[in-house]
Amino acid sequence: MFCNHAHMKMRKNLSLDAKAVARGEQTARRRKLSLSALIESQLFGLPAEEDDDEYWPGPPLKPITRPGDPRYEYLRRKHA
């Protein structure tokens, strides 16, 4: 049996504010979508991450001086 993973759906439970659910359901109805399809379309509309290893969007911060600490040494070399 062939399974196309691009279209396989996964069940996830979300906790949302009641007002957010109501607004989402109204918007989904107007667009003739399910709430899940509306949320999925919004998630697919997010910009792709350029580099998954980078998680700090701002400029690099100066590392705290800790000679001998591997993390400090890595950051010192990376941002020198």
Secondary structure by P-SEA (a helix, b strand, c coil): cccccccbbbbbbbbbcaaaaaaaaaaaaaacccaaaaaaaaaaaccccccccccccccccccccccccaaaaaaaaacc
